[in-house]
Amino acid sequence: MASHSPIWTLSTQQVYETLSTSQKGLSEAETAIRIKHYGFNELPEPAKRSLLLRFTDQLTHFMALLLWVAGGLAFVSGTPELGWAVWAVIWINAGFSFWQEFQAEQALTALNKMLPARAKVYRDGTLGEIPVREMVPGDVLQLEEGDRISADARLVSAQSCYVDVSVLTGESLPVARSAEPVATEKMRASESSNLVFAGSTVAAGRGLAVVYATGTQTEFGQVAHLTTTVKREPSTLEVQINSVVHVITAIALGMGVLVFLLTNLLVGMELKESFIFAIGIIVAFIKKHSASGKLRGFSPLDVSGTGGFNRREFFLILNT
């Protein structure tokens, strides 16, 4: 019987029926089928790209390339202090962005280490230890004091069971867990008193639980998955700033080309003088417009919401 109700609202018998299992657990044949369907109970591996490549990425994105050019133009136009400042910002931004990515990778590695290597489950009516990665939804998991839980599961039996869920909720004290159904449907899974989660620890008591989520489908796994895949969406202000950057750059380059042609072809300046004059126009235009209007007041070292430096705002270093 399939149920559309949250698993915490079901009776013990309904839990077994919903997950197509029984008190005896799954058979080895059924386990193999479910591994193929759900995959192994493991978290995603950290990215394997080399540190050098990841650092290089921070130096070659669009805004970085624009700043490299802006710094070069500053040197050509005779303002080396501005050029060095712009290039310094590129390296500072790259360093902080790289450090953020490195910390995210280390966090995922730490999360992986928090899961146990083996767990006690019933298979074909016999209790035994299996590798945690082979656990699947429908497995009947035995929990005892001190056990680190390796999958999200619904308790079907509990004796004075307390679980440390601080890794997920931050609660400092163990919380009581029971096998009784919870009547409320509209609540978060983490608030249910009959669910236990991967990464948490049995602080006291014992119980039996039926696994309903493994791997990245667990609450713990979703945190790990977000650590490696989610990119922060730019805010409305950041989108607007990014648009202004493109507009200012396009206009500045257009004016530079126009000034170069006019001074060289119509005024009769030498090629080198026309080029330097055009560079000066480009740099002056960017400096003037990046420091005016609603963009005034932004610092090139504004900190983004993720705790690092926001590359979208670094062009404002030209506000000198």
N, C-alpha and C positions, 0 to 999 in steps of 0.2 A: 504494500500500500504506500503510495506516495503522498506526502503531506505538504501543503503550502504554508502551514503554520510554522512560526519560529521553533527551532528545536527545543528551546527551553520551556515551551508550553506543553510539550508532549508527555504522555505517561511513559513509563518504562517500556511497556509492550509496544507502544507506538514508535518509540525510538528504534527498537530492534527492527520493526517492520519497515520503517522509513529508510533505514540504511541497509536493508536486505541482509541482516545478520541475525545471530541468536546468542544465547548465553555461552554456547560452546565456541563462539568465535567463527572465523572464516576457515574454509579449507585451503590447502596449499594451492589447489587448482584455481580457486576463485581469487586468491591473492595475486596470482600471476596475471590474471585478466585485469584486475583493478590497477596493478602497477602500470600496465600498458595504457590504461585509460587515464589515470590520474597522474602518472609519473612518479618518480621517487620522492620520498619525503626529505627534501634537502633544500637549502637556500641557494640563491644564485651566487655564482663565483664572482669575485671582484674582477674588474677589467684587467686584461693582461697586456695592455699597451705599455711600451717602455716609458720610463720617466722622462727621457729626453724628448720623445714625440709629444707627450702631453704638455711639457713645458713649451715646446715650439708652437703648439696650437695657441697658446696665450699671447704669442708674439706676432701671429700672422692673421688674426681675425680682422674684419673690415676696419673697425675703429683703430686697431693697432697700426695697420698699414697706412691709414690716413694720417696718423700721428707721426709715423716714420717720415712720410713725405713732408708734413708740415715742419718737422724738425730740420730736415734737409734744406727746405726753402728758407728757413730762418738763418741757417749758416750762410747760404748763398747771398742773402740780402744784407749780410753784415751784422746780424744780431745773434752771435753765438750763445749768449746767455740764455736766450729764449729757446734756442735749439737744444741745448743741454737739458733744460728744464723739461721740455716735451719728451725727450728720449728717456729721461729719468722716470717720468710718470709711466711710460710704457713698461719699463722693467719692474717698477713697484707694483703696478697692476697685475703683471704676469706672475710675480712672486706670490701675491696674496691669492689670486685665483687658483694657481697651481696648488697652494697649500690647502685650500678648501677641498679640492678634488681628492687630494691625498688623504685628508682626514676622513672623507666619506668612505674611501676604500678601506681605511683602517677600522672604521666603525663597523663595516660589513664583516670584516674578518673577526672582529670581537663578537659580533652577534652569532656567527657560526660556531664559535667556541663555547657559547652558552648552552648549546643543545647537547644532550648526552649521546653516547655512541650506541648504546643498547637499551632495550626496553623489554618489560615482561608483558606478554600478550597471550591470549588463548588462541590456539590454532588446532582445529579438529578436536576440540574438547580438552586439549592438553595445554597446561601452562608452561611456557618456556621463554627463553630470551631470544630476541631477534635483533639484527642490526636496525637501528632507527630508520635508516633510509628506506627500508623495505616495508615500513608501516603504511597502511592504506585506510581510507574511510571504511568503517565497518569493523575494524579490529576492536576487540575487547581488551582494554588496557587495565592491568592491575597497578594500583598506586599505593605506596607505603611511605611512611615518614622518611624524609630525606631524598625522595626521588625527584629528579629534575624531569618535568613533563615535556614530551617531545612532539606533541600534536594537540590541536584543539579537540576537546572531547566533552561529551555530555555524561555527567555522573548518573549511574543507574543504581548505585549502592554506595553509601557513605557512613562511616562510623567515626564520629568526632573529628571530622576532616577540616583541617585549616590549611590554606594555601597562601604562600608568599607571592603576590602578584606585583611587587614593587617595580619589576623590570618593565611592566606594561603601563601601570597606572600611577606609579610613584607613591603608593600607600606604604607607610613605614611599618605597619603591623599586619600580620597574617589575617586573612578574612575567612570566615566560616563558609563552608560549602556543604550542600545537602543534595539529595537525589530527588527532592520533591519538585513537581512541575511548578512553574511560575505562571500565574494567570495573565500578567500584563504582556501584551504583544509589542506595544510601541515603546521599546527601550533598546539601548545598545547592548550588544552581546556581553561586553565587559561588565555590565551592571547585573547580569543574571547570577543568582546564587547557586545554580546547578551546573555551571560550565567551568571547565579548567582549560588553561591555555598553554601552548608551547612556550618554553622559556621560563615559566613559573615553577615553583618548587613546593612540594608537599611539606608543610611545616610540622604537622601533627596529624595523627589518625591514619585512616586507610580508606580505600574505596575501589570501586570498579567503574570504568567509564568507557563509553563507546566513541571511538574516533569519528569525527565528522568533517575534519579539514586537515590537510597536510601541506607541507612545503610552503609555497608562496601564497596559498589560500588561507593560511592561518593568520591570526592577528599579528603575531610575531613576524611571520614571513612577509606580510604586506609592508611592515615597517622597513624590513631589509630591502624589499623590492623598491620602495620609494627612495631609499638611500642611494640607489644606483641608477635610477631611471628618470626621476622627475626633474624637470628643469623649471626653475621659477619663472612664471609668466611675468613679462614686463608690465609695470603699472601704466595707467593712462598717461601720466606725466613722462615716463620714460619713453613711451611710444612717440609722444609729441616731440620730445627732445631729439630722438633719433631722426624724426622727419625733418626737423629744423637743420640738423647736421647735414643731411643730404642736400637740402635746398641751398644752404649757405655754401657748401662745397661746390655745387654745380655753378652757382652764380659767380663765385670767386674765380673759378677756373675759366669760365666764359669771359669774364672781364679781363683776366690776365692775357688770354689769347688775343682779345680785341685790342688791348693796349699795345701788345707786342707788335701786332700787324700795323697799327696806326703809326706808332713811333718809328718803326723801321721803314715802312713803305712810303708814308706821307711826310713825316717830319724829317726823315733822313738820318736817324740815329744809327750808329754802328750796331751790329748784331748783338754784341756782348752787352752794350749799354741798354738796348731795348729789352733784352732778356732780364737783366737785373731790375730794370724799372717795372716790368710786368710782375716779377716776383714780389717786389715791394707792394704793388697794388693788391696782390692776392693775400699776402700776410696781413696788410692793414685792414682789408675788408673783413677777413675772418675775425681779427682781433676786435674790430669795432662792433660787429653784429653778434658775436658770441658774448659780448659784455653788455649788451643793451636789452631793453624791453624786459619781458617776463623771465628771461634767463639770468638776469643779473642777480648776484648773490650766491650762485652755486659755486661750490669749491671743487677743484679737480680731485680732491680726496674725499668727496662725500661717500659715506659708508652706505652700502646697499642693505636691503632687508635681510640678506643672508649672512651678514656679518663680515663681508669682504668689500673690496672696492668695486664700484660700479663702472665698468668699462664704457658705458654709454654716456657718461658724464665727463670723461677725461679730456675731451676736446676743449673744455672750458679752461684748461690751463693757459690758453692763449689770452685769457682775461688778465693782462698784466698792467 
